[in-house]
Amino acid sequence: MAHRLDPKRATGWVTHDGKRLPAVPGEPLAVSLIAADRLQLGRSPKLHRPRGPSCLRGGCDGCLARVNGQPGVLTCLAPTRSGDAVETQNVVGSREIDALAAADFLFPRGIDHHRLFAGSRVLSPLLTGLARHVAGLGRLPDAIVGAPSAENASPDALVVGGGAAGIAAANTLADRGLVTWLVDDGVQFGGSLLARGKAAPALKSDVVACAQTTAVGAFVDHETASRKVVCVGSAGTKLLTPRAVVLATGCHDSVPLFPGNDLPGVMSARAALTAFHWGVAVADRLLLVGEGAFAERVNATTALEVVGRVTAAQVERIVGRRRVKGAVVDSNEKQQRLRIDAVMFDGPGAPCFELAVQCGAQVVFDGDGYVPARATDYRIAPDVYAAGSLVRAQASAGDGQAVAERVAVRLKR
């Protein structure tokens, strides 16, 4: 079961569906719940299968919950505040026993509600309306949410992504005398450095650093021919008009393909190490699937007991109803059942190019997946540059610095 390595650090508390749990203020709220072995946090929108945190970086919906009366909160990106009230949303009953899970029982191979009874004038609209209601994300907020504060700013450079590449780029740009903003949606800066057990480099004092802030979209204002980026976070909304944009948005985790890969307790190795950074072990006995730097670090971490290591092709299925209880794997040409309580997987990441495409970048297939096409001057679109694992750079910090040097030369002409 998941547990906190040092329970004495939990000086605060939160409630989950009414149960009071110890917590560490400031850590991601999802980590507080994992530390209390609450791996199942909700249900999938359509078939209401059990769901739990998978990536701990805002790339999945496994940690969505209602927090302090507000629905649809990604608890992996929300810092814990003592007294937070977390509730399971989109269920009839409870997260353990959800009446809406009957949809999964009745349609074990899935359901296409758009075509079911599509020829019936009476049943089709009724079923479509029911499906939309069932797939909702919970009740409306308990209280009216006021409009957040908004601010316009025109920095010389905007860096999106607070990992090794983004921090290196922001510091280099600031050193060159450029007004630089750095935004990242995490609770703290560092990105994958934290999962690797490394401290994030200190930011220069003149970098405008905005953690818990998401760059939600980019567009070109055709009246002024300027590029604008909308950033939303705990400090309000920012409409930025930078002269140059550096994207260091990193990679999504790979997704393993085997039955049961969506059960609570199936997580990326990076997510397990992120929880470990916050002092939480996600399992007593885990199965490690795949290869990569994060898998190697999980395997070397003595506080995490790896009872088996296999490839994704060797996994026949994951066993469990509401969470991982075991795994059936192929070993030496015969099937073996392992008693585990979590699965950690690793493999080639998928570059987070969504914002890059909004900025006008083209993506190309490199054999492992799609990446933004980067020119020799590091540009992926006019006045938009890419750095780090977004373009599969080997040394993220060095790449971020090199990109920033080129941006500084360009802006100072």
N, C-alpha and C positions, 0 to 999 in steps of 0.2 A: 504494500500500500504506500501511497505517497505520504511524505512526512517532512517536517522541518528539521534541519540539521541541528539547530540550536533553538529550542523552544523558548528560552529566556529572552530572545530578541523580540518576541511578539508582545509588545507593550500596549497594543491597541486591540480593537475587536471590530468585527462586522457581523451582520446576520445574513444567513442564506436560507430563504424560505422559512424565516422565523427562528432558525437555530443560531445561537450565538457562537461565534468561532473566533479564536485568537488570530491576530493579524499584526503585520509590521507596517505602520504608516509610511507611505511613500513608495512602497513596492507596487507593482502592477496588481490590480484587484484580482485578476485571474490567478495570479501566483498565490495570493492569500487563500483562495478557495482550493487550489490544488494542494497547498500545504495541509489543509484539513481533510484531504482525500476526497474532495468533492470533484471528481473527474467528470461526472456527467453534469453539465450545466443547463442543458435544454434539449429541444427536439428539432428535427429538421422541419422546414416549413411545409413540405408536401405530404410525405408519408409518415412524419412524426417519429422517425427513428431517433434513438439516443444520440446526442451530440456532446462533444467536449472539446477543449482547446487542442489544436493540432500544430499551430505555427508560432503562437505568441508574438506575432508581429503585425496583426491586422490584416492578414491575407486570407483568412477563412472566416466562417461564421460560427465556429464551434463554441465561442465564448460569449456570444450575444446574450444579454440579459437585461432585465429591468432594474435600474439602479436609482434609488431614492426617488421613485415615482416616474422616472424617465425611461421609456422603452428603447430598445435597439442600441444599447451601449456595448461597444467592444471593450470588454473588461480587461483585455490584455494591454490596452492603450490608456486605461484610466488608472491614475494613482490611487492607492488605498487611502481613505480618510477614516479614522476611527469613528465608528458609528454608522458607516454605510449600510444601507439596507438593500440587499440583492434578492431579486425574485425571479423565478423561472417564468418565462413568458410564452404565450402561444400554446397553452395546454388546457385541457379540460380534465381537472383532477390534480395531478402532481407530476413532477418530472419523472418519478419512478413508475407511476401508474397513470397513463394519459389515455383517456377514452378515445381521443382522435387517432391513436395508434392503430385502431381497427382498420384504417385505410391500408396499412402495411400488411395486415393479415388477409384482407380481402383481395388485395392486388399485390402478391409477393413479387411479381416481375415488373412492377411499376404500373403507372396509370397515366394515360394521355387524356386528361379531362376535356381537352379541346375537341377530341373526336368521339368521345364516349356519348352515345345517344345523339350524335350530331344531326341525325336525320329527323329527330323528333322536335316539333315546334314547342312542345310543352316541357319535356324533360331536359332538353339541351340547355336552355337559359337557366333553369333551376339548378342543374348540376354545376354549371359554370359559376353561378353566383355563390353556391356552397363552397366550391373549391377555392374561390378567391377569399372567402371568409376564413376557411380553415388554414390557408397559407399566410394569414396575416402575421404581423410581428408584435402582437400584443395590443393592449388597450392604449388609448390616448394618454398623454401625460396627466398626472394628478393635478397639476397646476399649469396655468398658461405660461409659456416660456416667452420672456420678453425678447425683443430684437437685440442681438449682440452689438457691441460697439464696433464701428467700422473705421478704418484708417487707410488713407492713400499715402504711398511713399514711392520714391523713385531712386532706389539705390543704384550704384554703379553695377553691382553684380548680385545675383541671387543664387545661392547654392541650395539645392534640394537634396537632403539625405545627410544624416549626421554620423555616418560610419567613418572608417579610416580614410577613404577617398574624399568624402565631403569635408571632414575636418581639416585635412591637409590642404584642400583647395581654398577653403575659407581663410585659414591662417595665412596662406601665401598671398592671397589677394589683399588682405588687410595690411600685410607687410609692405605691399607695393603702394600703399596709400589710397586704396580704393574703398569706398563705402560699401560694405559687404553684409548681406543678411544670410543667415543659415537657418533653415527650417527642417524639422524632423518630427514625425508623429509619435515617436517613442516617449516613454516616461523620462528617459535620460538619454544623453548623447552617447554614442559608442557603437551602435549597430551590432554587427557580428563580432566585433572585438570583445564584447562582453561575454559572448558564448565561448570565445576562444580563451577566456581567462585572462584577458589583457585589459589594462586600464585605458580609458579613452584619453588621448592627448588633451592638454589644457587648451582652451580657446583663447585667442588674443582678446585683450580687453575691449578693443574697438570693434569686434565682430558683434553685430546685432543677432543674438542667438535666441531662437524661438523653438523650444521643445514643446511637445504635445500640440504641435501645429501641423496640419496636413495641407499640402498643396493640392487642392481638389480639382483644379482645372486651369487651362491656359488658352488664350485666344489672342487674335490680332485685332486691334482697334483700327479699322480701315480708314477712319477719319484722320487719325494721327499717324497711321502706319507704325504704331508701336505695339510691342508684345506685352500683354498683361497676364499676371498669374494671380489667381485667387487662393489665398491661404486662410484656413479656418482653424482656430484653436482655442485653448482655454483663455487666452487674452483677447479674444474677439476676432473679427474678420479683417484681413489686410488685403488691399488691392494694390499689388506691386507692379511698377513699370520699370523693370531693370534694363540697363543697357546690354547686359549679357546674362545668360542663364547657364549654370553648370548643373547638370543632372548627375547625381551619384546615388540613385535610388536602389541599387543592389539587385538581388535576385529573390524570387519566390522559391520555396522549398520544392523539391521534386515530390511527386505523388506516387506511392507504391500501388501496383495493380494486383490485388488478390482479394478474395472474398473476406469481408469483415474489416476492410481497410478504413471504414468510417466509424468504428466503435470508439467510444471514449477510452483513452489509454493508448491509442495509436497516435504518435506524435513524431515530428521531425527530430533528428538528433540535435539540431540547432535549438529547437524549442526546449528540449530537455536540459541542455547546457545553459540556456537563458534562465530557466528556473533555478538551476544549480548556482548560477551567479548570485541569485537573490537568497541563497541558503535553503533551497528546497530540493529534495530528492523525489523524483516523480514516481518511483517504484522501488520495491524491494528486489524483485526479480524481473529482468527485462530481456527481450529478444532484440538483437541488433541486426538490422536488415540493410544491406547495401554497403557501398564504399564511399569514402570521402574524408575530408579533414575533420569534420564534426564527429563522424563515426569513430575515427581514431581517438579523438579526445574522450568520447564517452567510454570507449573500451579501456582507456588508461586511467579513468577516474575511479579510484578505489571505493568511493562512497556509493557507486552505482554498480550493482551486481549483474553482470552480463552472463546469462546462463546458456546462451547460444548465439552464434553469428552465422547468418546465411545470406544468400542472394534473394531478391524478390521472386525469382523463378522457382526457388525451393519452397516457398510458402504455399501450402495447399489451402489453408484457411485460418482465420483467427477465430477462436472460440470465445463465446460470451453472449449474453443478451443485452445487458445495459452497460457493460464495460468489459474490458479484456480479462479473460480468465485463463486462457491458454492459447496454444498455437499448434497446428499440425504441419510439420515440415518434412521434406524429403531429405533423408540422411543415409548415405551409403546404399542407395537404391532401395531403401525401405522407408516407410512412413514412421515418424516418431512424434509423439505428443509431448509438448513441453508445458510445464506448469509455470506460467508467468502472469504478471499483472500489468505489463505495458510493452509496447513495441516501439522502438526507435528506428527511424529510417533515414537514409542519406543517399545522395546521388547528385548528378549535375543539376544545378539550379536553373530556373527559367527567368531570364532578365525581366525586371519590372519596367517595361517600356511603355506603359499606358500613357504617362505624362509626356514622354518623348514623342509619341505619335501625335498627341494634341499639339505639340510644338512644331509639327511638320516633318518629323523624322520618317525615314523609310526603314523598314525592317527586312532583313535578309536571313535565310536559313543557313546555319553554319555547320550542319551535320548533327548537332545535339539539340538545336532549337532555333528560335528566332531571336535575333539581336539587332539593335539599331545599327545602321550602316554609318560608320564613322570615317571621315576623311582624314588625310594625313595631318591636317591642322587641328584635329580633335573635334571638329564641328559635325553635328548631325542635322543641323538646320541653320538658317541665317541667325547668327548671334546666339546660337544654342550649342552647348558643348556637353559631352558625356565622359564620365570617368568611372574607374573602378570596375566592379563585377557586373555592372550594367552592360559593359561591352567586353566582359570576360578578361579584363586586364589581370595579369598575374600578380603584380605588386600594387595593391590598391592605393596605398598612401603615396608611393612614388608617382603613380599615374595621376592622382589628384593634383599633386604639386606641379607636374609637367603641364597638365591642362591649364592650371591657374596661371602659370608663367606665360603661356601663349595668350590667354585672355587678357592679362595685364598689358602685354605689348600691343594687342589689338585696341584696347580702350585708351591707351595713352598716345596713340598716333595723332 
